[in-house]
Amino acid sequence: MFTGIIREIGRVREVRIDGDRRIEIACARPVDEIEIGASIACSGACLTVVEKGAADGATWFAVDASAETCALTTLGAWEAGTPVNLEPAMRVGDELGGHIVAGHVDGLAEVVDVRPEGGSHRVDIRVPPDLARFVAPKGSIAVDGVSLTVNAVEDGAGGTVFGINVIPHTWGVTTLGEVRPGMRVNVEIDLLARYVARLAETG
């Protein structure tokens, strides 16, 4: 489990395809603090560390991503230099600063608008039709692994679009500061919304 509070932005060092896709990610975390087999949320996708090392003064770790993961998330488009939001798995006793995030990306959404709003940035995102019913105003959602509050939801002929406000701190310390219209992002709906919808269907 994760909290959606990003610890740092890593960058893809290398991508190799040998059956699955092996992705090496450079980060600032000391190599002795990364364990083989540990879970790390990489832009919202929970991945397992399979290799680690240090080169050119930077730590790196490697993860394997299956064809299905690459098809359902942005990982299939990652290449050397791609920025990646990183969050290690939550430990018992850690502060829950965001909301409970499983690291299981539900789908790809499209950024449709980015604009300044006060000191923050307003980002409007179109979700796939099968996820629209899970997105509600004042609810929680994870975008590229970042825990955010949904400000507004609008259903229209072009689909369902939700809006979020990204404060300057989050804008500066996550990859959200680089989003532009037309970009795709990983989204994970709130666990509570998922279970409430399931209860309604079976009740």
N, C-alpha and C positions, 0 to 999 in steps of 0.2 A: 504494500500500500504506500501511497505518496500523499503529499499535501497540496501540490500545485504551487509551492513556493520554490522558484528556481534558485539554485545555488550558484550557477555560473553559466556562461556561454562557452561551449567547446566548439571546435571546428574539425570537420572531417579531414583526415590526413590522406586517406587512401581508401578506395573501394575495389575489392577483388571479387570476381564471380567464379566460384568453383562449386557447382551445385547450388548451395545457398549463397547469399551475398554477404561477404565479410567486410565490415566497415570499421576502420580504425579512426578513433576520435581523440584529438589532442585536448588536454584539459590542464587546469592549474593544480588539481588535487595531488598531493604527494603519492608516489607510486605505492608506498607501503601502506597507504590507507585504502587502497582498492583491492578487494579480494576476488580471486577467481571464483566464479559462480554467483557473485553478488548481482542483485538487480539494480539497474539504473534506468530511470525514465529519460529517454532521449527524445526531446520534443513531444513528450506525451506517451511514447511507446515504451512499455516495460521490456527491457532487453537484458540478457545475461552476459556478464563479462566472461569471455573465453580465453583472453590473452591480455597481457599488459606489459608495459616497458617504459623506457625513458630515452628520448633522443633530442639532440639539439636544445638541451635545457628545458624540455617540456615533457610532461607525463603523457602517455597515451594508453588507451585501452581498446580492445577489439570486441565486437559483438557480431553474432550471426543473425541475419534476417531472412526468413523464408520467402518464397515467391508470393505466398498469400499476404504476408505482412507488407511486402513492397507494393502489392497491388492495392491494398486497402488504406495505405498511409502515404505520406510524402517521402518515405525512405527510398522508394524506387527511383526518385529523381535526385537523390543526394550524390554529390561529387566532391572532389577535393576542394576545400575552401568553404563548403556549406556550413553556416553557423547552426549550432544545435543547443537547445535548452537542456540543461542537465540537472537532475535531482536524484540523489541516492534514496534508497528505500527508507521509509520512516521507521524509527526504532520505538519500541515501547517506552513511554515516558517523554517522547519528543513533543514539543508544542505543536498543536494543530493550528497553524496560522492561516491556512486557506480552507479547503474542504477535502473530504476523503476522495482521493483519486486512485483508481485501480491500475492505471497504466494500460488499459485495454481500449485502444482507439476505436470509436464507433463508426467513424467515417471521415470522408474528406469534405470540407466546406470551402466556399469561394469568397474571398474578400471582394466586396463590391464598392466600398467607399472608405476613404481615410481622410479625416479633416481635423484641424485644430478646434478645440472646444474649451474655452477658458484656458487654464494652464495645462489641460490634458489633451488627449487625442480621442476622437470618436471613431470607432471602427465598426462598420456594418458588414455582416457576414451572412451569406446565403447557405442554409443547411439543406442536405438532401431531404426529399419528401418523407422518407421513412423515419427521420429523426425529428421532424418538425413538432410533433405532438409532445415531445419531451422537453421542449424549450419554453420557459415561462418567465415573464417579467419578475425580477428580484430573485430568480433562481440562480443556482450555480452552474457553471460550465467550465471545462478545461479546453483552452485553445493552445495548441502546440505545447501542452503540458502546464500552462499557466492557469492558476485558479482565478476565475473572474466572475463578476456578477452581471447577469443579463439586465440591461436597463430597459429595453423595449423589444417588442416582437411585432412584426407586421406580416400578415398573410396576404399575398396578392397573386395576380396572374403569373408573375415571374417566379413564384415560390415563396418560401418563408425566409424572412431576413430578420436577424436579431442584431441589436446594437449594444456595444460595450464601451465604457470609458476607461481609457488606459492612463493612469496617473504618470507624471514625469519619471518617478523612480522606476516603475515597471517598464516604461518605455525605454529607459536607458540600460537596464540590466537584463533584459530578455530580448529574444529575436523579434518581438512584436514591434520594436522600433524600426524594423526593416520591411514590414509588410506594405504591400502596394495593391491597388485594385487588380484583380485578375489572378492573384496568387492563391494557391490552395494551402489550407492549413488543416492539421489534425484536430478533430474535436472528440471529446468524451463527455457524454451527457452525465448529469448528476445521478448517482446510484439510487437515491431516494425516488427520483422521478421514474426511473426504470421499474422499481419494485411497486410503486403506487399504480403505474399503468398496468402491470401484470396482475395485480390484485383486482383491479377494476375489470379486467378481461375475464377473470376466472370466478369473480364473486357473483 
